């Protein structure tokens, strides 16, 4: 009898296993393929490895702006892919070591839930007092003519397959202008592809603040990425895609229109767990409608972000251990890791208006930061903050520019702790740092 059986070894699953094992629980972790999930093997880590190579190439190609000159600089995509695989193997080994160190039993195979206490893995049945579902998500494949055939002949790729592509396509059409599509569009453009992004919405980057979204798109356009907004793909042909605004030729098509929770194929229906809109329903403890069953990560459909899965896993384990802990989603950071980076947390102008919040918005250019000017030639970065006029507290921070992904955590803490503008003004930021841009912004309220 296990104290906890976890189905899925991605960020939510392996974090829960580590925390529960460390606390002394008898834990079984079931993974059908490789520990680390989509994030480690097909998403966050491999894509950031590619993007880092692209950023290094861009620095080298434009080094003369910093009085650094180089010759014969080029990107070897095959070696980038090889390094990506090395990084994955290293980190996957680290996850395995964590499981061993915390006495977690790892079983590889296809899990199937028999009932609320029994899980079958291939031919063996395991019993646990609690079950945690961490089955993750899978790419959405739209019902568009030619897509299925394109996937079969590897002309159409999802974000999983394109990360193993060893040749750079001359012409790449990216269907979907969200974070995943933009990151891969950015890499392949830097690597030499002619890239066109088709997005059905009138803006890129989904829920990102409109001002930051516009700035980000202009930065991409300067690099040669083309955008077709407010249009849908109607069919995929043997040589490209047809959308409402014409026929676009392509050597490869990247399908990146979102992800959906994996809720079928493992016996969820045998538990009585409530599902809504294709996702497992969970409460503030990550508990489902069945008291001894939890669900963390993409499968609950709240935020399909690895860092949210980490925290949900901790909250669920703490609840199992009888500790007072709940999930709070008011200060979840989102990042697009391109060059420039975009990062945001809290309310956007659009969401604040929709909620009827009386807010003030302050935008300052990144050039207000001395370090940013010293280390960047482009002066089009920005820091935008939103302040609730009634309470004078920070409710949103949005950044576009270098280091945004590393700065955003400070803004998360400010919002999570409901710091007022006067509180932020009293904080001492290290100088010179790009993070000082937040201090510059609050002093202009």
C-alpha positions as CSV (number, residue, x, y, z in Angstrom):
1,X,0.0,0.0,0.0
2,X,1.4,3.4,-1.1
3,X,0.6,6.7,0.6
4,X,0.5,8.4,-2.8
5,X,0.4,7.1,-6.4
6,X,1.3,9.8,-8.9
7,X,0.4,9.4,-12.6
8,X,2.7,11.4,-14.8
9,X,6.4,12.3,-14.3
10,X,6.4,15.9,-15.6
11,X,7.0,19.0,-13.5
12,X,3.9,18.6,-11.3
13,X,4.3,14.8,-10.9
14,X,8.0,14.6,-10.1
15,X,7.9,17.7,-7.8
16,X,5.0,16.1,-5.9
17,X,7.0,12.9,-5.7
18,X,10.1,14.6,-4.4
19,X,8.2,16.7,-1.8
20,X,6.1,13.7,-0.6
21,X,9.1,11.4,-0.5
22,X,11.1,13.9,1.4
23,X,8.3,14.2,4.0
24,X,8.5,10.4,4.5
25,X,5.5,9.3,2.5
26,X,5.7,6.0,0.6
27,X,5.4,7.2,-3.0
28,X,4.9,5.5,-6.4
29,X,5.5,7.6,-9.5
30,X,4.2,6.1,-12.8
31,X,5.6,7.5,-16.1
32,X,4.8,6.2,-19.5
33,X,7.9,7.4,-21.3
34,X,10.6,9.7,-19.8
35,X,10.8,11.6,-16.6
36,X,10.5,15.3,-16.9
37,X,7.4,15.5,-19.0
38,X,6.8,17.8,-22.0
39,X,8.6,20.7,-20.2
40,X,12.0,18.9,-19.9
41,X,11.8,16.8,-23.0
42,X,9.7,18.6,-25.6
43,X,9.1,22.2,-24.4
44,X,10.6,24.6,-21.9
45,X,14.1,23.3,-21.7
46,X,14.8,22.3,-25.3
47,X,13.3,25.5,-26.7
48,X,15.3,27.7,-24.4
49,X,18.5,25.8,-25.4
50,X,17.8,26.7,-29.0
51,X,16.9,30.3,-28.2
52,X,20.1,30.7,-26.2
53,X,22.2,29.7,-29.3
54,X,20.2,32.2,-31.4
55,X,20.9,34.9,-28.9
56,X,24.6,34.2,-28.9
57,X,24.6,34.3,-32.7
58,X,22.8,37.7,-32.7
59,X,25.4,39.1,-30.2
60,X,28.2,37.9,-32.3
61,X,26.8,39.2,-35.6
62,X,26.2,42.6,-34.0
63,X,29.2,42.8,-31.8
64,X,30.7,45.8,-33.6
65,X,28.2,47.9,-31.7
66,X,30.2,47.0,-28.6
67,X,33.6,47.3,-30.3
68,X,33.8,43.5,-30.6
69,X,34.6,42.2,-34.1
70,X,34.3,38.6,-35.4
71,X,34.5,36.8,-38.7
72,X,32.8,33.8,-40.2
73,X,30.2,33.5,-37.5
74,X,27.4,31.0,-38.2
75,X,25.0,28.7,-36.4
76,X,25.4,25.0,-36.9
77,X,21.8,23.8,-36.3
78,X,22.7,20.1,-36.1
79,X,25.1,20.9,-33.3
80,X,22.5,23.0,-31.6
81,X,20.1,20.0,-31.6
82,X,22.9,17.7,-30.3
83,X,23.5,20.1,-27.5
84,X,19.8,20.3,-26.8
85,X,19.7,16.5,-26.4
86,X,22.7,16.7,-24.0
87,X,21.0,19.3,-21.9
88,X,17.8,17.1,-21.7
89,X,19.8,14.0,-20.8
90,X,21.7,15.9,-18.0
91,X,18.5,17.3,-16.5
92,X,16.6,14.0,-16.9
93,X,19.4,12.3,-15.0
94,X,19.0,14.9,-12.2
95,X,15.3,14.1,-11.9
96,X,16.0,10.4,-11.6
97,X,18.6,11.1,-8.9
98,X,16.0,13.2,-7.0
99,X,13.5,10.3,-7.1
100,X,16.2,7.9,-5.8
101,X,17.3,10.3,-3.1
102,X,13.8,10.7,-1.8
103,X,13.0,7.0,-2.0
104,X,10.3,7.4,-4.7
105,X,9.5,4.1,-6.5
106,X,9.4,4.9,-10.2
107,X,7.5,2.5,-12.5
108,X,7.5,2.9,-16.3
109,X,4.4,1.9,-18.2
110,X,0.9,2.9,-19.1
111,X,-1.2,3.7,-16.0
112,X,-4.9,2.8,-15.8
113,X,-7.0,3.8,-12.8
114,X,-9.2,0.9,-11.8
115,X,-10.9,2.8,-9.0
116,X,-10.1,5.5,-6.4
117,X,-7.4,3.4,-4.7
118,X,-6.1,1.1,-7.4
119,X,-3.9,1.8,-10.4
120,X,-2.9,-0.8,-13.0
121,X,0.4,-0.4,-14.8
122,X,0.6,-2.8,-17.6
123,X,-0.1,-6.2,-15.8
124,X,0.6,-5.1,-12.2
125,X,-1.9,-3.5,-9.9
126,X,-0.8,-1.0,-7.2
127,X,-2.9,0.2,-4.3
128,X,-2.6,3.7,-2.8
129,X,-4.6,5.7,-0.2
130,X,-4.3,8.7,-2.5
131,X,-3.9,9.3,-6.2
132,X,-2.5,12.3,-7.9
133,X,-3.2,13.0,-11.6
134,X,-0.4,14.8,-13.4
135,X,-0.9,13.6,-17.0
136,X,-0.2,17.0,-18.5
137,X,-1.4,18.2,-21.9
138,X,-1.0,17.6,-25.6
139,X,-1.0,19.9,-28.7
140,X,-4.3,20.9,-30.1
141,X,-4.7,19.5,-33.6
142,X,-7.4,21.6,-35.4
143,X,-9.9,19.9,-37.8
144,X,-8.5,21.7,-40.9
145,X,-8.3,20.1,-44.3
146,X,-4.9,18.6,-45.0
147,X,-3.6,18.8,-41.4
148,X,-3.8,15.1,-40.7
149,X,-2.1,14.2,-43.9
150,X,0.5,16.9,-43.3
151,X,1.3,15.4,-39.9
152,X,1.5,11.9,-41.3
153,X,4.1,13.0,-44.0
154,X,5.9,15.2,-41.5
155,X,5.2,18.4,-43.5
156,X,3.2,19.7,-40.6
157,X,5.0,19.6,-37.2
158,X,3.9,20.4,-33.7
159,X,6.2,22.0,-31.1
160,X,7.4,18.5,-30.1
161,X,8.6,17.4,-33.6
162,X,10.1,20.6,-34.7
163,X,12.6,20.5,-31.8
164,X,14.2,17.4,-33.4
165,X,14.3,18.9,-36.9
166,X,17.9,18.7,-38.0
167,X,17.6,20.9,-41.1
168,X,16.6,24.5,-41.2
169,X,13.5,24.9,-43.6
170,X,13.9,27.7,-46.1
171,X,10.3,28.8,-45.6
172,X,8.5,28.2,-42.3
173,X,4.8,29.0,-41.7
174,X,3.9,29.1,-38.0
175,X,0.2,28.7,-37.3
176,X,-0.5,30.4,-34.0
177,X,1.1,33.5,-32.5
178,X,1.2,32.5,-28.8
179,X,4.3,32.1,-26.7
180,X,5.3,28.7,-28.2
181,X,4.8,29.8,-31.8
182,X,6.7,33.1,-31.2
183,X,9.7,31.4,-29.5
184,X,10.1,28.9,-32.3
185,X,9.5,31.5,-35.0
186,X,12.2,33.7,-33.4
187,X,14.7,30.8,-33.3
188,X,14.2,29.6,-36.9
189,X,14.2,33.2,-38.2
190,X,17.6,33.8,-36.6
191,X,18.8,30.4,-37.8
192,X,18.0,31.4,-41.4
193,X,14.3,30.5,-42.2
194,X,11.9,32.9,-43.8
195,X,9.2,32.9,-41.2
196,X,5.5,33.9,-41.4
197,X,3.2,33.7,-38.4
198,X,-0.5,33.4,-38.9
199,X,-2.7,34.3,-35.9
200,X,-6.5,34.3,-35.8
201,X,-6.6,37.1,-33.2
202,X,-5.9,40.7,-34.0
203,X,-2.7,40.6,-31.8
204,X,0.1,38.2,-30.9
205,X,1.0,36.7,-27.5
206,X,-2.6,36.0,-26.4
207,X,-3.3,37.7,-23.0
208,X,-0.2,39.8,-23.0
209,X,-0.8,43.5,-22.4
210,X,-1.6,45.1,-25.8
211,X,1.1,47.8,-25.5
212,X,3.8,45.1,-24.8
213,X,2.3,42.8,-27.5
214,X,2.6,45.6,-30.1
215,X,6.2,46.4,-29.1
216,X,7.2,42.8,-29.2
217,X,5.7,42.3,-32.7
218,X,7.5,45.4,-34.0
219,X,10.8,44.0,-32.7
220,X,10.1,40.7,-34.5
221,X,9.3,42.5,-37.7
222,X,12.6,44.3,-37.6
223,X,14.2,40.9,-37.7
224,X,12.2,39.9,-40.7
225,X,9.4,37.8,-39.3
226,X,6.1,38.5,-41.1
227,X,2.7,38.5,-39.4
228,X,-0.7,37.8,-40.8
229,X,-3.2,38.7,-38.0
230,X,-6.9,38.3,-37.7
231,X,-7.1,35.4,-40.1
232,X,-7.5,31.6,-39.9
233,X,-6.0,28.8,-41.9
234,X,-8.6,27.1,-44.0
235,X,-6.5,24.2,-45.4
236,X,-3.0,22.8,-45.7
237,X,-1.7,21.8,-49.1
238,X,1.3,19.9,-50.2
239,X,3.4,23.0,-50.5
240,X,2.0,25.4,-47.8
241,X,-1.2,26.7,-46.2
242,X,-4.2,28.5,-47.5
243,X,-5.6,31.2,-45.2
244,X,-8.3,33.8,-45.6
245,X,-5.7,36.2,-47.0
246,X,-4.1,33.9,-49.5
247,X,-1.8,30.9,-50.2
248,X,1.5,30.8,-48.4
249,X,4.2,28.6,-49.7
250,X,6.2,26.6,-47.0
251,X,8.8,23.9,-46.7
252,X,7.5,23.1,-43.2
253,X,4.4,24.2,-41.2
254,X,4.5,24.5,-37.4
255,X,1.2,24.0,-35.8
256,X,1.1,25.9,-32.5
257,X,-2.5,26.7,-31.7
258,X,-2.5,25.7,-28.1
259,X,-2.6,22.6,-25.8
260,X,-5.4,20.7,-24.1
261,X,-5.4,18.6,-20.9
262,X,-4.9,14.8,-21.2
263,X,-7.9,13.4,-19.5
264,X,-8.5,10.2,-21.4
265,X,-6.8,6.9,-21.9
266,X,-5.9,6.2,-18.2
267,X,-9.3,5.4,-16.6
268,X,-10.2,8.8,-15.2
269,X,-13.9,7.9,-15.9
270,X,-13.6,5.1,-13.3
271,X,-13.1,7.5,-10.4
272,X,-16.1,9.8,-10.6
273,X,-13.8,12.8,-10.7
274,X,-15.6,15.9,-12.1
275,X,-14.4,17.3,-15.4
276,X,-15.4,20.6,-17.0
277,X,-14.5,22.0,-20.4
278,X,-12.0,19.2,-20.9
279,X,-10.1,19.7,-17.7
280,X,-10.1,18.1,-14.2
281,X,-11.9,20.4,-11.7
282,X,-9.8,21.2,-8.7
283,X,-10.1,23.4,-5.6
284,X,-7.6,25.7,-3.8
285,X,-5.9,22.6,-2.4
286,X,-5.7,20.9,-5.9
287,X,-8.2,18.4,-4.6
288,X,-10.7,17.0,-7.1
289,X,-14.4,16.1,-6.4
290,X,-13.2,12.8,-5.0
291,X,-11.5,13.5,-1.6
292,X,-8.4,11.3,-2.0
293,X,-7.7,12.2,-5.6
294,X,-5.6,15.3,-6.6
295,X,-4.8,16.9,-10.0
296,X,-1.9,19.2,-10.7
297,X,-0.3,20.8,-13.7
298,X,-1.8,21.2,-17.2
299,X,-4.5,18.5,-16.6
300,X,-6.5,20.9,-14.4
301,X,-6.5,23.5,-17.2
302,X,-5.9,26.6,-15.0
303,X,-2.4,27.7,-16.1
304,X,-0.4,25.5,-18.5
305,X,2.9,26.6,-17.1
306,X,5.6,24.4,-15.5
307,X,6.1,26.8,-12.6
308,X,2.4,26.7,-11.8
309,X,2.6,22.9,-11.8
310,X,5.5,23.0,-9.3
311,X,3.6,25.1,-6.9
312,X,0.3,23.1,-7.3
313,X,2.3,20.0,-6.5
314,X,3.6,21.5,-3.3
315,X,0.2,22.7,-2.3
316,X,-1.4,19.3,-2.9
317,X,1.4,17.5,-0.9
318,X,1.1,20.0,1.9
319,X,-2.7,19.3,2.0
320,X,-2.0,15.6,2.2
321,X,0.4,16.2,5.1
322,X,-2.2,18.3,6.9
323,X,-0.4,21.6,6.4
324,X,-2.3,24.9,5.9
325,X,-1.5,25.9,2.3
326,X,-3.6,27.0,-0.7
327,X,-3.1,27.9,-4.3
328,X,-3.1,31.6,-5.2
329,X,-3.2,32.5,-8.9
330,X,-3.2,36.3,-8.6
331,X,0.5,36.6,-9.2
332,X,1.5,34.0,-11.8
333,X,4.3,35.2,-14.1
334,X,4.3,34.6,-17.8
335,X,7.4,34.9,-20.0
336,X,8.2,34.8,-23.7
337,X,11.9,34.0,-24.0
338,X,12.7,35.5,-27.3
339,X,15.0,38.4,-28.0
340,X,13.7,40.7,-26.7
341,X,12.0,38.9,-23.8
342,X,8.6,39.7,-22.6
343,X,7.4,39.1,-19.1
344,X,4.2,39.9,-17.2
345,X,2.4,39.4,-14.0
346,X,-1.0,40.5,-12.7
347,X,-3.6,42.7,-14.4
348,X,-3.3,44.1,-17.9
349,X,-5.1,47.2,-18.9
350,X,-7.6,45.1,-20.7
351,X,-8.3,42.8,-17.7
352,X,-8.4,45.8,-15.3
353,X,-11.0,47.5,-17.4
354,X,-13.1,44.3,-17.7
355,X,-13.1,44.1,-13.8
356,X,-14.0,47.7,-13.4
357,X,-10.8,48.5,-11.5
358,X,-9.9,52.2,-11.3
359,X,-6.3,52.0,-12.2
360,X,-3.4,54.1,-13.4
361,X,-0.9,52.9,-16.0
362,X,2.7,54.1,-16.1
363,X,5.1,53.2,-18.9
364,X,8.8,54.0,-18.9
365,X,11.4,53.1,-21.5
366,X,14.1,50.6,-20.6
367,X,16.6,53.3,-21.5
368,X,15.9,54.8,-18.1
369,X,18.1,51.9,-16.7
370,X,21.8,52.7,-17.0
371,X,22.8,49.1,-17.2
372,X,20.3,48.4,-20.0
373,X,21.8,51.2,-22.0
374,X,25.3,49.9,-21.3
375,X,24.5,46.4,-22.5
376,X,21.9,47.0,-25.3
377,X,21.8,49.0,-28.5
378,X,18.1,48.9,-29.0
379,X,16.2,51.5,-27.0
380,X,12.7,50.1,-27.6
381,X,12.2,48.1,-24.4
382,X,9.6,49.2,-21.9
383,X,8.4,48.7,-18.3
384,X,4.7,49.2,-17.7
385,X,3.1,49.1,-14.3
386,X,-0.6,49.2,-13.3
387,X,-1.6,50.7,-9.9
388,X,-5.0,50.4,-8.2
389,X,-5.9,54.0,-7.5
390,X,-8.2,53.1,-4.6
391,X,-5.5,51.2,-2.6
392,X,-2.4,52.6,-4.3
393,X,-1.0,49.0,-4.6
394,X,0.7,47.4,-7.5
395,X,-1.6,45.2,-9.5
396,X,0.3,44.6,-12.8
397,X,3.8,44.7,-14.2
398,X,4.7,44.1,-17.8
399,X,8.2,44.2,-19.3
400,X,9.7,44.0,-22.8
401,X,13.5,43.8,-23.1
402,X,16.5,41.9,-22.0
403,X,16.5,40.3,-18.5
404,X,12.7,40.5,-18.3
405,X,12.4,36.9,-17.4
406,X,14.7,37.3,-14.4
407,X,13.3,40.6,-13.2
408,X,9.6,39.6,-13.2
409,X,9.9,37.6,-9.9
410,X,10.4,40.8,-8.0
411,X,7.2,42.1,-9.4
412,X,5.4,38.8,-8.5
413,X,6.4,39.3,-4.9
414,X,5.3,42.9,-4.9
415,X,1.8,41.9,-6.2
416,X,1.5,38.8,-4.0
417,X,2.3,40.8,-0.9
418,X,0.0,43.6,-2.0
419,X,2.7,46.2,-1.7
420,X,1.6,49.8,-2.1
421,X,3.5,52.3,-4.2
422,X,5.0,53.9,-1.1
423,X,6.3,50.4,0.0
424,X,8.0,49.8,-3.3
425,X,9.6,53.2,-3.2
426,X,11.3,52.3,0.0
427,X,12.9,49.2,-1.4
428,X,16.6,49.4,-2.2
429,X,17.4,48.0,-5.7
430,X,21.0,47.1,-6.5
431,X,22.6,49.6,-8.9
432,X,23.3,49.3,-11.8
433,X,20.7,46.7,-12.6
434,X,17.9,46.5,-15.1
435,X,15.5,45.7,-12.3
436,X,15.7,49.3,-11.2
437,X,13.3,50.1,-14.0
438,X,10.5,49.1,-11.7
439,X,11.6,51.7,-9.2
440,X,11.8,54.3,-12.0
441,X,8.2,53.4,-13.0
442,X,6.7,53.7,-9.5
443,X,8.3,57.1,-8.9
444,X,6.4,58.4,-12.0
445,X,3.0,57.6,-10.4
